């Protein structure tokens, strides 16, 4: 019962006390034999008549010493003096009958010594039987304890086996299922046990053949890190339905024979998610095509016609025309950002990163922005480190959007943008700073302009540009932040990791 268990320390004390009491009792019996022998034998110590009692005394003292040094349970140890005493009493009683009833008139007969010899014989039998039964009881108790531990371990293993949420099947090299957990039975809906069925009744034959080949190829390997295979298949239920599963199978030894242990995870939800993701990617690709072909082509027509009107408007109309042309250019740039963002969201930009030349990409984009914004001053101060950064072909989109943002959100007639590039100490990171002289951004809004913590594309910020920039820079393993510029404006700081080639940092030649 709960709350009534005996502490381990108390059990040890009781067990030790039982052994001590048993040893004292056995030793006491031996001492009693010696005392009686000394009183009755007189000067006959060297006579053969005292050999049996004296031998019993020695045996009892040895048994007492063995009990003290043994690890017997106290209750079991007490069997030794009890059986010894019983043997001595039974044989002693018979000896008393012989000594006092049958030999009362025998010449030289000493009844006490006769009884003592019978007691010695009974004591010897009792102590030997007691030691043997104590030893056997200890062995049996140890076996029962081991059996209980094995039973408990088996139950725990079975509970763990059945408690796994995935379907677990074990089948031999011939494809016969030899073990299955509850999850497999519940998922597949078989009323009869799965054990004994064919694995190809549950899995498709091709998957079973693949697993069987794995067993054959690893049949001589007890433990191998290379014998695990993973594949996708479908489980057939009892009512004829199929469940898409992802199976991880490996070679095991089950009851001494080679077998395949397979753990099958239901991937129905994952398949549905993948289908939905593929549908959204198709929608993004369609949006991408619309932005690239329809809107951009229409705006190119607007810009072309606007350019033809420059010689046909007066001074007042030229200002409006300039606004129309600037807005058109902004829409074209927005379609480029939307296209790049669609590629990123759709996964098309998540390609293996590669070394990209920082000076070539940065200078090329600055030249393009100078052509697009003839009224702005875009300066590159100092040299650009001749290094490759870890990026992809969308790195130019990062610089394009940052330069566009610096010019388009300026409140000056002639915006000034200053670009510098450097490397961190240790030459592990390239740093590009794009500083403008615009109205600046309040410290409390500097995270919001990147669309931080927003779920959609309509987050607070300056359009798709900065949202795309942060997504790409973080994909490259870099970082971006906004600092104050003096005397006004902000500095956007982009840190990009230097590309590694064969364990060393790559530099452009």
N, C-alpha and C positions, 0 to 999 in steps of 0.2 A: 504494500500500500504506500501511497505517496506520503512522505514525511516520516516514515518509520524505518527507513533504511539505516543499517548500521555502518558507521564510518569505517573506512579501510583500516585506520590505525587501531580501532578496537578489535576488528577481526584478527589482525596480526597478533595482538596481545593474547587473545583467547587461544589462537592456534599455538602460539609459543608456550603458553601455560599448560596446554594439554600435553604437549611433548615433554615438558619438564616434569609434570605430575606422573606421566607414564614411566619416564626414566627413573624417577625416585621410587615409584612402586616396585618396578622390576629390580632395581638395585637393593631395595629393602628386603625383597624375598631372598635375594642372594645372600644378604647379610644374615638373615634369619637362619638360613641353611648352615652357614659357617658357625654361628653361635651354637646351634643345637649339636652340630658335629663336634665342636670343641668340648662341649659338656659331656657328651655321651662316649666319645671315642677314647678319652683319657690319654694314655701314652701310645695309642695305636695310630698316630698320624702317618707313620710311614707304612702302615699296613694297607694291602689292597682293598681292605674293607671300606676305606674312606674314599676310594677313587671316584665312584659314581656321584656321591653328594658333592665332593669337592669340584668335580668337573661341571656339575650343574651350576654351582656358585660362580665359577669362572664364566660360563655361558651367559648367566644372568647379568653379570657385570658388563660383559661385552655388549649384550643387547641394550643395556641402559645407556652405554656410551654411544651406541649407534643411533638410538632414539634422539639423544641430545643434538647430534650433528645432522640429523635428517631434516627434510623439508615436509614431513608428513603433516597433514591436518591434525589438530589437537584431538578431535573426536576419534579419528582413525588410530592415532598413536595409543590411545587408552585401551584399544583392543588387545594390545600385547600383554599388559599386566593382567587383564581380565581372563584371557584364555590361559595364561600361565597359571594363575591362581586356580582356575577351574580344573586344569590338568592335575595340579598338585593335590587338590582336594579329592578328586575322583580316585586317583591312583593311591593316595594316602589312605583313603577309607578302605580300599581293597587290601592294602598292606596291613592295616590295623586288624582286619579280620584274620589274615594269615598269621600275623605275629601273636595275637592274643588268644585266638581260638584254636588254630591248627598246630601252633608250635609252643604251647605253654610249657610243656614238659621236656622239650629238647635240651640236651646238655649243652651248655655254653651259649645258648641263644640269648640274644639281647634284643628284645622287642622294639625298642625305640630305633635302633640302627636298621632293623628290618623295615620298619615303617618309613624311615628316612630314605632307604634305597628305592622304595616304591614311589615316594614323593619325588625323588630325583628323576625317575623315569617319566612320571607324569608331567613334571615341570619342564623337562627337556622337550617333550612332545608339545606341550602348550605354548612354550616360548617360540618354537620353530613354526608352529601353525600360526601363531599370532603375527610373527614377523612376515610370513608368507602372505597371509590375508591382508595385512596392512599394505604391503607392497602392491598386491593385486588391486586393492581398492583404490590406491593412489593412481595406478595406471588406468583403471577404468574411469575414474573421475576425470583424469586428464583427457582421455579419449572423448568422453561425453562433452567436456568443455570445448574441445577442438571441433567436435561435431556441431555443437551449438553455434560456434563462431562461423563455421562454414555455412551452416544453414542461414545465419543472419546475413553473411556476405552474399549468399546466393539471392536472398530476398531483396537485399539492397540493390544488387545488380539488376534483378528483374524489374524492380520499381523504376530504376534509372532507365532501363531498356524500354519499358512501356511508357515512361514519362516523356520521352523525346517527342517533340511535336511533329517531327518529320517521320515519314514512313521508313522503317528499317527492315530490310529483307536480307536473309543469308541463304545462298543456294550453292550447291556443290557444282563440280565441274560438268556434271551431266545436265544441269539446269533444274534440278529438283529443289524446291524451297525446303530448307531444313529448320528455319527459325524466322519468326516475324513478330513485330511488336504490336501493341494494341492500336497505335495510330494507323498502321498499315491496314489492319482489319477494318477499322472504322471508316477509313477513307475509301477503301475499295468496296466495302459493303458486302463482303462474302459472309454468309451465315455459317458455313462450315469453316473449319480452320484452314488457314493458308498453307500450313505445313503439309507437304506431300504433293502440292500442285506444281505444275511446271512454271518456270519463271516467264516463259514466252506466252503464258496465259495472261500475265499481268503486263509485261513489257513487250514492245515490238521485238520481233525476232532479230532484227539487225543490232539492236542495242544489246540483247543477250549474247549474241555472237561476239561482239566487241569485248564484253566482260569476260566471256569464256576464254578468249584469246589471251586476255591479261593473266588469267589463272594459269594457263598452259605455259606462258612465257616466264612466269615467276614461280613455278611449282617447286623449284629447288631453293628458293630464297625465303628464309624465315621472316626476316624484317628487311624491307627495302624501301627507301624513300622514293623510288621511281616506279612503284607498282600501283600507284593510285591514278585512276583515270576519271575524267569528268565528261559527261555528255548530256545532251537534252533529248528527251523522248516523251512518250505519253503512257500513262497507266490506264489500263482498261478496267472499269468498274464492273460489278456483277450485273448491273442493269444495262450495260452496253454503252455507257458514256465514257468519255476519255478525259483525262486530267493531264495537262502539260506539266512535266516535272523536270527538274535539273538533278541529275544523279551524280553522286560522288561514290565511286566503287574502288575497292582495293582488295588485294589478296590477304586472306587470314588463314589461320589454322583453327578449325572448329572440330572439337572432339577428335583431334589427332589427324584429321584429313584436310586437304586443301579445299578452300571454299572462297566465295566472293561475298563480301559484306558491302551492301549498297545502301546509301542514305539518300532518299528521294525527297526533294523539297518542291512543294506545290508552287508553281510560278504563274498561276492563272492571273493574279493581280499584276504581276510584273509584265506579262504579255499584254494585258489590257493597257497598262501605262505606256508601254513601248508603242503600241498602236496609236494611242492618243498623241504621244510625242511625235510620231511620224506624221500624223495628220496635221499637227501644228507646224511642223517643219515645212510640209507642203504648202500650207497657207502662207508661211513667211516667204518661201521662195516665190509664190505667186505675187505677194506684196512687193517683193524685191523687183520682179519683172515689171510690175506696174510703175514703180518709182523710177526705174532706170529707163524704160522705154516711153511710157505715156507722158508722165509729168515732165521728165527731163527734156524729152524731144519738143514738147509744147513750149517749154520755157526757152529753149534754144531759138525757136522761131520768134518768140517775143523779143529776145535780146537782139536777134539779127535785124528785125524790123525797127527796133528802137535805135539801133546804130545808124540805120538809114535816115532816121528822122533828125539826127543831130544838125544837119545843114538846113533843116526846114522849120526850125522853131526859133523864136526870139529869145532874148536873154532871160526873161521871166519863165518862159516855157522850158528853157534848158535846165533850170534847177529842178523842175518837176521830172523832166526826162532822166536826169541823173539819179533821182530817187528811184524811179521805175527800174532803171538798169541795175542799180545797186541791190534793190530788192530781188530782182530776177537772179542776179549772181548768188545771192544768199539762198534762194530756193534751190538752185542747182547744187550748191555745196551741201544743203540739207539732204538732198536726195543721195549724195555720195555717203554721207554719214549714216543715213537710214539703210542704205545698201550694206555697208560694212557692219552695222549693228545687226541686221538680219542674218548675215553670215555668221556672226558670233553666236547669236541666240540659237540658230539652227544647228550649230555644231560644226559648220564648215570651216570655221577659223581655228578649231581646236585640233590643229595638225601638230606633228612633232616640231618643236621650235628648232630654229637653225641660226647660225651666225649671220647677222645682217650688218652691213657697214654703217656705222653711225655717221661719219662725215658725209658720205655720199647721200644718204637718205635725208639728213637734216638740210644740207645745202640745196639739194634739188627741191625740197618743199618750200624753202625760203624763196627761191627764185620764182616758183609758181605763184606764191602769195604776193610777191612784188608785182607780177603782171596782173593779178586779179584785183589788187588794191593799189592802183597807181597814185591815189591821193595820200597814201600812208607811207611812213618811213619805217622800214624793217631792216635793222642793222644786225650783223653778226660780229660780235666783238671777240677778238682773240682767235686763236686756233682751236679747231675741234680735235680732240684726241683721236688719233688714227687707230681706232679699235673696232672690233665687231661686238655687238650686243646680242643677247639671246632674245630673239623676236621672230616675226614672220613678215609677210608682205604687207600687213596692215600697220606696220610701224609708221609709215608715211601718214596714215590717217590720224594717228596720235598727234603728230606735229601740225598737220593741216588744221585740225579742229582747235588746237590751242592757239595757233596764230589767227585763225578766223575769229575766235572768241575775243582775242585781245584787240582786234581792229573793229569788229562789228559792235562791240559794247562800249566803245570809247565815246566820250562826250566832247571830243575835240574835233575841229575841222580837219586837222592833219595829225592823226594818231601816230605816236611813235612807239615802236616795239623794239626791244633790245634782247638779243639772244646770246647767251654764253654757254659754254660747255666745258666740263672739267672732269676729273676723276677723284675718287675718294682715296684716302691714304691706304696703301696696300694694293691699289689698282684692281680692286674687285668690282667696283661699281662705277658706271658713268653717270654724271649728273648734268642735266640740261635745264637751264633756267630761262624762262620766257617772261620778261618784265614789260609791263605796259604803264602808260601814264593816264589811265582812265579814272573813273570815279571810285574804283576800289570795291571791295566786298566786305561787309561787316563781319567781324570774327564769328558771330553767332550763326552766320549763314554759309560759312565756307564748306561745311560738310553737306549741307542741303543742296548746294549747286551741283554736286555729283550724283544726286538722287539717292543718297544713303538712306537705308532702311525703308525704301519705297518698293511696293510690289509691282508697279507697272511703269510704263514709260512716260506717264504724265506727272512725274514727281516734280517738286519745286526745284527749279534750276534754270539753266539757260538753254534748254532744248536738248536734243539728243547727243550733241557733241561731247560734253563733259561726261555724260553717262557712259558713252562708248569709250572715251579715253581711259577712265578708271578701270572698266572691264578689261580692256586690252593690257594695260600696264600691269594689273594684278595677275593676269594670265601669264605674262612674261616673267613673273616673279619679282617685279619691281614695286615701286610705291610712288604716290603723287601727293603733294600737299600745296597749300597756298600760304604765302607769307606777304607781309607788308612791303611796299616799295616806297622809296623816298625820292621826292617829297610827297608823291601821291601815286595811286595805282596799286597793283598787286604783282607779285612774282609767283608764277606757277613753277614748282620744282618737281622735275621728273627724275627718278633714280631707276636705272636699268642695269641688270647684272651683265657683266662681261661674259661673253660666250667662252666655254671651255672646249679645247680641242686636244685630245689625247692627254688629258690630265693637266694641261697648261692653259693659261688664259690666252685666247686668240687675239692677235692684233693684225690689222690690215696692213698689207705691204704696199 
